[in-house]
Amino acid sequence: MTRSVTWDLVKKDWWLYRLHIVISTAAGVAALGLCFRGGEVAGVIGGVWIFTALVIVACMLPVSAIVNERKKQHLPFVMSLPVSVREYTAAKLVSSVGMFLMPWLVLVVATVALIEVRGFLPKGSIPFAVIVLLLPFVGFCLITGSALVGESEGWTIAATVACNSSYWLAWFLIARTPGLMNLAKGHTAVWNGQLLWIVAAELGVIAGTLALTFFLQSRKRDFV
């Protein structure tokens, strides 16, 4: 019974916020279409457009699926169902991460495939494309964690502002890492130790944030 209710909560979020996924994916696909036209200018504009689409959905999903659920007083009804705090937290994390992964995976795979097939960017840029597109995933997890644990719109806004104002710094640090930008101009994708370390750090932050969110949230006794 409880497992059924937990899964129903996941499906409920996917149904309610399906439009977010469709719009963000469509915007990213349109940007990929621009990249497909070829040319340096089209590639830069399309790349920024793809990144922006992911950043927007990373901000919108936690607000819609978590903050608004509390603001609109839907949470008391949800918690009146036969579901524990741990199960609610698990359902919310699974639904939120799942919704974000849909457009993210589509755009990452399509971007890598487009570089391989169309060659609008050197193939050496593939590792950097993956690293850059992981940044909105990191931001999404931090915003989602703040929305769940912070229990307020203020914490969510603060996390959103902090993440969105930090992307440029991450780009700058990656671009300034000695020797890495030369690899991006190569004709083959090279995953050296520095690039793998950056990817591992991003994945570590994602996993650590989700785990910490579940731990802190599941320890609460009353958060309605």
BALOBA-1460 file (C-alpha; in Angstrom, 3 decimals):
// residues 224
<rec num="1" residu="m" x="0.000" y="0.000" z="0.000"/>
<rec num="2" residu="t" x="2.666" y="2.505" z="1.033"/>
<rec num="3" residu="r" x="4.869" y="1.681" z="-1.930"/>
<rec num="4" residu="s" x="1.884" y="2.221" z="-4.208"/>
<rec num="5" residu="v" x="1.199" y="5.640" z="-2.690"/>
<rec num="6" residu="t" x="4.874" y="6.598" z="-2.975"/>
<rec num="7" residu="w" x="4.935" y="5.692" z="-6.653"/>
<rec num="8" residu="d" x="1.643" y="7.561" z="-7.156"/>
<rec num="9" residu="l" x="3.309" y="10.685" z="-5.727"/>
<rec num="10" residu="v" x="6.104" y="10.333" z="-8.273"/>
<rec num="11" residu="k" x="3.667" y="9.903" z="-11.146"/>
<rec num="12" residu="k" x="1.613" y="12.834" z="-9.862"/>
<rec num="13" residu="d" x="4.586" y="15.193" z="-10.143"/>
<rec num="14" residu="w" x="5.528" y="13.887" z="-13.585"/>
<rec num="15" residu="w" x="1.976" y="14.482" z="-14.798"/>
<rec num="16" residu="l" x="1.560" y="17.945" z="-13.256"/>
<rec num="17" residu="y" x="4.881" y="19.306" z="-14.495"/>
<rec num="18" residu="r" x="5.153" y="17.518" z="-17.830"/>
<rec num="19" residu="l" x="4.835" y="20.860" z="-19.617"/>
<rec num="20" residu="h" x="8.088" y="22.055" z="-18.026"/>
<rec num="21" residu="i" x="9.849" y="19.037" z="-19.490"/>
<rec num="22" residu="v" x="8.317" y="19.415" z="-22.935"/>
<rec num="23" residu="i" x="9.093" y="23.138" z="-23.186"/>
<rec num="24" residu="s" x="12.673" y="22.851" z="-21.929"/>
<rec num="25" residu="t" x="13.386" y="19.906" z="-24.218"/>
<rec num="26" residu="a" x="11.827" y="21.692" z="-27.194"/>
<rec num="27" residu="a" x="13.910" y="24.807" z="-26.503"/>
<rec num="28" residu="g" x="17.065" y="22.718" z="-26.340"/>
<rec num="29" residu="v" x="16.209" y="20.868" z="-29.545"/>
<rec num="30" residu="a" x="15.602" y="24.194" z="-31.281"/>
<rec num="31" residu="a" x="19.043" y="25.305" z="-30.121"/>
<rec num="32" residu="l" x="20.535" y="22.098" z="-31.486"/>
<rec num="33" residu="g" x="18.844" y="22.866" z="-34.784"/>
<rec num="34" residu="l" x="20.637" y="26.190" z="-34.810"/>
<rec num="35" residu="c" x="23.940" y="24.429" z="-34.169"/>
<rec num="36" residu="f" x="23.170" y="22.024" z="-37.012"/>
<rec num="37" residu="r" x="23.202" y="24.925" z="-39.445"/>
<rec num="38" residu="g" x="26.953" y="25.117" z="-38.866"/>
<rec num="39" residu="g" x="29.249" y="28.069" z="-38.395"/>
<rec num="40" residu="e" x="31.007" y="29.413" z="-35.338"/>
<rec num="41" residu="v" x="28.390" y="32.072" z="-34.542"/>
<rec num="42" residu="a" x="25.475" y="29.624" z="-34.821"/>
<rec num="43" residu="g" x="27.389" y="27.118" z="-32.676"/>
<rec num="44" residu="v" x="28.072" y="29.638" z="-29.907"/>
<rec num="45" residu="i" x="24.490" y="30.947" z="-29.869"/>
<rec num="46" residu="g" x="23.061" y="27.435" z="-29.945"/>
<rec num="47" residu="g" x="25.374" y="26.280" z="-27.159"/>
<rec num="48" residu="v" x="24.400" y="29.189" z="-24.915"/>
<rec num="49" residu="w" x="20.742" y="28.522" z="-25.701"/>
<rec num="50" residu="i" x="21.045" y="24.857" z="-24.682"/>
<rec num="51" residu="f" x="22.777" y="25.798" z="-21.428"/>
<rec num="52" residu="t" x="20.158" y="28.459" z="-20.694"/>
<rec num="53" residu="a" x="17.281" y="26.030" z="-21.281"/>
<rec num="54" residu="l" x="18.746" y="23.628" z="-18.713"/>
<rec num="55" residu="v" x="19.383" y="26.418" z="-16.209"/>
<rec num="56" residu="i" x="15.782" y="27.600" z="-16.510"/>
<rec num="57" residu="v" x="14.287" y="24.160" z="-15.936"/>
<rec num="58" residu="a" x="16.735" y="23.613" z="-13.053"/>
<rec num="59" residu="c" x="15.240" y="26.689" z="-11.377"/>
<rec num="60" residu="m" x="11.591" y="26.135" z="-12.293"/>
<rec num="61" residu="l" x="11.175" y="22.502" z="-11.247"/>
<rec num="62" residu="p" x="12.061" y="22.901" z="-7.527"/>
<rec num="63" residu="v" x="9.854" y="25.979" z="-7.253"/>
<rec num="64" residu="s" x="6.888" y="24.341" z="-8.968"/>
<rec num="65" residu="a" x="7.143" y="20.848" z="-7.505"/>
<rec num="66" residu="i" x="8.303" y="21.671" z="-3.965"/>
<rec num="67" residu="v" x="7.836" y="25.314" z="-2.954"/>
<rec num="68" residu="n" x="4.418" y="25.782" z="-4.573"/>
<rec num="69" residu="e" x="3.191" y="22.516" z="-3.077"/>
<rec num="70" residu="r" x="3.773" y="24.030" z="0.348"/>
<rec num="71" residu="k" x="2.495" y="27.516" z="-0.552"/>
<rec num="72" residu="k" x="-0.752" y="26.159" z="-2.010"/>
<rec num="73" residu="q" x="-1.339" y="23.999" z="1.082"/>
<rec num="74" residu="h" x="-1.157" y="20.735" z="-0.846"/>
<rec num="75" residu="l" x="1.434" y="19.262" z="1.504"/>
<rec num="76" residu="p" x="-0.947" y="18.638" z="4.460"/>
<rec num="77" residu="f" x="-3.152" y="16.534" z="2.194"/>
<rec num="78" residu="v" x="-0.189" y="14.590" z="0.846"/>
<rec num="79" residu="m" x="1.089" y="13.836" z="4.339"/>
<rec num="80" residu="s" x="-2.385" y="12.668" z="5.391"/>
<rec num="81" residu="l" x="-1.890" y="9.723" z="3.039"/>
<rec num="82" residu="p" x="-0.301" y="6.470" z="4.310"/>
<rec num="83" residu="v" x="3.209" y="7.640" z="3.542"/>
<rec num="84" residu="s" x="6.110" y="8.371" z="5.898"/>
<rec num="85" residu="v" x="8.460" y="11.347" z="5.849"/>
<rec num="86" residu="r" x="11.216" y="9.153" z="4.367"/>
<rec num="87" residu="e" x="8.913" y="7.862" z="1.648"/>
<rec num="88" residu="y" x="7.669" y="11.348" z="0.811"/>
<rec num="89" residu="t" x="11.261" y="12.597" z="0.610"/>
<rec num="90" residu="a" x="12.283" y="9.680" z="-1.593"/>
<rec num="91" residu="a" x="9.280" y="10.218" z="-3.864"/>
<rec num="92" residu="k" x="10.003" y="13.929" z="-4.197"/>
<rec num="93" residu="l" x="13.684" y="13.374" z="-4.993"/>
<rec num="94" residu="v" x="12.943" y="10.597" z="-7.487"/>
<rec num="95" residu="s" x="10.276" y="12.637" z="-9.265"/>
<rec num="96" residu="s" x="12.330" y="15.852" z="-9.339"/>
<rec num="97" residu="v" x="15.585" y="14.251" z="-10.472"/>
<rec num="98" residu="g" x="13.703" y="12.108" z="-12.980"/>
<rec num="99" residu="m" x="11.967" y="15.133" z="-14.484"/>
<rec num="100" residu="f" x="15.239" y="17.003" z="-14.830"/>
<rec num="101" residu="l" x="17.076" y="14.011" z="-16.265"/>
<rec num="102" residu="m" x="14.636" y="13.715" z="-19.160"/>
<rec num="103" residu="p" x="15.613" y="16.941" z="-20.972"/>
<rec num="104" residu="w" x="19.180" y="16.820" z="-19.634"/>
<rec num="105" residu="l" x="19.964" y="13.397" z="-21.064"/>
<rec num="106" residu="v" x="18.294" y="14.216" z="-24.382"/>
<rec num="107" residu="l" x="20.315" y="17.414" z="-24.795"/>
<rec num="108" residu="v" x="23.638" y="15.955" z="-23.627"/>
<rec num="109" residu="v" x="23.411" y="12.928" z="-25.904"/>
<rec num="110" residu="a" x="22.198" y="15.053" z="-28.826"/>
<rec num="111" residu="t" x="24.965" y="17.615" z="-28.305"/>
<rec num="112" residu="v" x="27.702" y="14.979" z="-28.249"/>
<rec num="113" residu="a" x="26.210" y="13.236" z="-31.292"/>
<rec num="114" residu="l" x="25.940" y="16.522" z="-33.169"/>
<rec num="115" residu="i" x="29.595" y="17.358" z="-32.513"/>
<rec num="116" residu="e" x="30.591" y="13.881" z="-33.684"/>
<rec num="117" residu="v" x="28.443" y="13.889" z="-36.830"/>
<rec num="118" residu="r" x="28.109" y="17.523" z="-37.838"/>
<rec num="119" residu="g" x="31.438" y="18.768" z="-36.545"/>
<rec num="120" residu="f" x="30.233" y="22.307" z="-35.815"/>
<rec num="121" residu="l" x="32.795" y="22.198" z="-32.991"/>
<rec num="122" residu="p" x="36.090" y="20.256" z="-32.822"/>
<rec num="123" residu="k" x="35.660" y="16.767" z="-31.382"/>
<rec num="124" residu="g" x="38.091" y="17.749" z="-28.660"/>
<rec num="125" residu="s" x="35.334" y="19.951" z="-27.219"/>
<rec num="126" residu="i" x="33.156" y="16.948" z="-26.275"/>
<rec num="127" residu="p" x="34.619" y="16.578" z="-22.745"/>
<rec num="128" residu="f" x="34.114" y="20.285" z="-22.156"/>
<rec num="129" residu="a" x="30.522" y="20.113" z="-23.421"/>
<rec num="130" residu="v" x="29.811" y="17.349" z="-20.902"/>
<rec num="131" residu="i" x="31.458" y="19.296" z="-18.084"/>
<rec num="132" residu="v" x="29.552" y="22.485" z="-18.909"/>
<rec num="133" residu="l" x="26.210" y="20.679" z="-19.231"/>
<rec num="134" residu="l" x="26.780" y="19.004" z="-15.855"/>
<rec num="135" residu="l" x="26.809" y="22.428" z="-14.185"/>
<rec num="136" residu="p" x="23.003" y="22.960" z="-14.412"/>
<rec num="137" residu="f" x="22.575" y="19.446" z="-12.968"/>
<rec num="138" residu="v" x="24.699" y="20.471" z="-9.985"/>
<rec num="139" residu="g" x="22.705" y="23.701" z="-9.627"/>
<rec num="140" residu="f" x="19.415" y="21.808" z="-9.850"/>
<rec num="141" residu="c" x="20.417" y="19.473" z="-7.011"/>
<rec num="142" residu="l" x="21.511" y="22.367" z="-4.781"/>
<rec num="143" residu="i" x="18.271" y="24.285" z="-5.427"/>
<rec num="144" residu="t" x="16.142" y="21.174" z="-4.889"/>
<rec num="145" residu="g" x="17.932" y="20.392" z="-1.639"/>
<rec num="146" residu="s" x="17.436" y="23.959" z="-0.392"/>
<rec num="147" residu="a" x="13.744" y="23.872" z="-1.319"/>
<rec num="148" residu="l" x="13.129" y="20.598" z="0.518"/>
<rec num="149" residu="v" x="15.254" y="21.134" z="3.611"/>
<rec num="150" residu="g" x="14.817" y="24.923" z="3.883"/>
<rec num="151" residu="e" x="11.015" y="24.697" z="3.680"/>
<rec num="152" residu="s" x="10.724" y="28.263" z="2.450"/>
<rec num="153" residu="e" x="10.699" y="30.301" z="-0.718"/>
<rec num="154" residu="g" x="13.507" y="32.442" z="0.671"/>
<rec num="155" residu="w" x="15.983" y="29.572" z="0.898"/>
<rec num="156" residu="t" x="15.064" y="28.459" z="-2.604"/>
<rec num="157" residu="i" x="15.541" y="31.946" z="-4.027"/>
<rec num="158" residu="a" x="18.872" y="32.302" z="-2.227"/>
<rec num="159" residu="a" x="20.094" y="28.980" z="-3.638"/>
<rec num="160" residu="t" x="18.866" y="29.923" z="-7.120"/>
<rec num="161" residu="v" x="20.646" y="33.259" z="-7.061"/>
<rec num="162" residu="a" x="23.832" y="31.696" z="-5.696"/>
<rec num="163" residu="c" x="23.881" y="28.983" z="-8.385"/>
<rec num="164" residu="n" x="22.939" y="31.216" z="-11.308"/>
<rec num="165" residu="s" x="25.532" y="33.797" z="-10.365"/>
<rec num="166" residu="s" x="28.251" y="31.147" z="-10.047"/>
<rec num="167" residu="y" x="28.070" y="29.533" z="-13.485"/>
<rec num="168" residu="w" x="30.277" y="32.193" z="-15.021"/>
<rec num="169" residu="l" x="32.903" y="31.550" z="-12.350"/>
<rec num="170" residu="a" x="32.890" y="27.821" z="-13.110"/>
<rec num="171" residu="w" x="33.266" y="28.556" z="-16.828"/>
<rec num="172" residu="f" x="36.110" y="30.964" z="-16.077"/>
<rec num="173" residu="l" x="37.986" y="28.490" z="-13.874"/>
<rec num="174" residu="i" x="37.641" y="25.724" z="-16.458"/>
<rec num="175" residu="a" x="38.814" y="28.010" z="-19.250"/>
<rec num="176" residu="r" x="41.795" y="29.155" z="-17.157"/>
<rec num="177" residu="t" x="42.951" y="25.653" z="-16.266"/>
<rec num="178" residu="p" x="46.402" y="25.310" z="-17.916"/>
<rec num="179" residu="g" x="46.457" y="23.176" z="-21.039"/>
<rec num="180" residu="l" x="42.804" y="22.165" z="-21.030"/>
<rec num="181" residu="m" x="41.595" y="24.645" z="-23.639"/>
<rec num="182" residu="n" x="44.189" y="23.369" z="-26.095"/>
<rec num="183" residu="l" x="42.565" y="19.946" z="-25.852"/>
<rec num="184" residu="a" x="39.213" y="21.452" z="-26.821"/>
<rec num="185" residu="k" x="40.660" y="22.451" z="-30.174"/>
<rec num="186" residu="g" x="41.848" y="18.934" z="-30.983"/>
<rec num="187" residu="h" x="40.401" y="16.593" z="-33.573"/>
<rec num="188" residu="t" x="39.743" y="13.835" z="-31.015"/>
<rec num="189" residu="a" x="38.114" y="13.820" z="-27.608"/>
<rec num="190" residu="v" x="40.762" y="13.373" z="-24.924"/>
<rec num="191" residu="w" x="39.758" y="12.558" z="-21.354"/>
<rec num="192" residu="n" x="42.883" y="13.290" z="-19.339"/>
<rec num="193" residu="g" x="43.253" y="13.227" z="-15.578"/>
<rec num="194" residu="q" x="42.219" y="16.844" z="-15.061"/>
<rec num="195" residu="l" x="39.016" y="16.491" z="-17.085"/>
<rec num="196" residu="l" x="38.078" y="13.262" z="-15.327"/>
<rec num="197" residu="w" x="38.724" y="14.906" z="-11.962"/>
<rec num="198" residu="i" x="36.376" y="17.770" z="-12.843"/>
<rec num="199" residu="v" x="33.622" y="15.359" z="-13.936"/>
<rec num="200" residu="a" x="34.137" y="13.267" z="-10.792"/>
<rec num="201" residu="a" x="33.889" y="16.410" z="-8.640"/>
<rec num="202" residu="e" x="30.616" y="17.423" z="-10.317"/>
<rec num="203" residu="l" x="29.128" y="13.942" z="-9.921"/>
<rec num="204" residu="g" x="30.327" y="13.883" z="-6.322"/>
<rec num="205" residu="v" x="28.541" y="17.149" z="-5.551"/>
<rec num="206" residu="i" x="25.369" y="15.832" z="-7.205"/>
<rec num="207" residu="a" x="25.400" y="12.551" z="-5.269"/>
<rec num="208" residu="g" x="26.469" y="14.213" z="-2.015"/>
<rec num="209" residu="t" x="23.779" y="16.896" z="-2.235"/>
<rec num="210" residu="l" x="21.004" y="14.377" z="-2.889"/>
<rec num="211" residu="a" x="22.218" y="12.093" z="-0.099"/>
<rec num="212" residu="l" x="22.510" y="14.961" z="2.397"/>
<rec num="213" residu="t" x="19.073" y="16.254" z="1.391"/>
<rec num="214" residu="f" x="17.509" y="12.848" z="1.999"/>
<rec num="215" residu="f" x="19.328" y="12.466" z="5.324"/>
<rec num="216" residu="l" x="18.359" y="15.881" z="6.709"/>
<rec num="217" residu="q" x="14.799" y="15.764" z="5.428"/>
<rec num="218" residu="s" x="14.082" y="12.212" z="6.563"/>
<rec num="219" residu="r" x="15.154" y="13.061" z="10.129"/>
<rec num="220" residu="k" x="12.381" y="15.627" z="10.487"/>
<rec num="221" residu="r" x="9.396" y="14.688" z="12.581"/>
<rec num="222" residu="d" x="7.035" y="17.428" z="11.413"/>
<rec num="223" residu="f" x="7.527" y="19.660" z="8.380"/>
<rec num="224" residu="v" x="3.937" y="20.356" z="7.284"/>
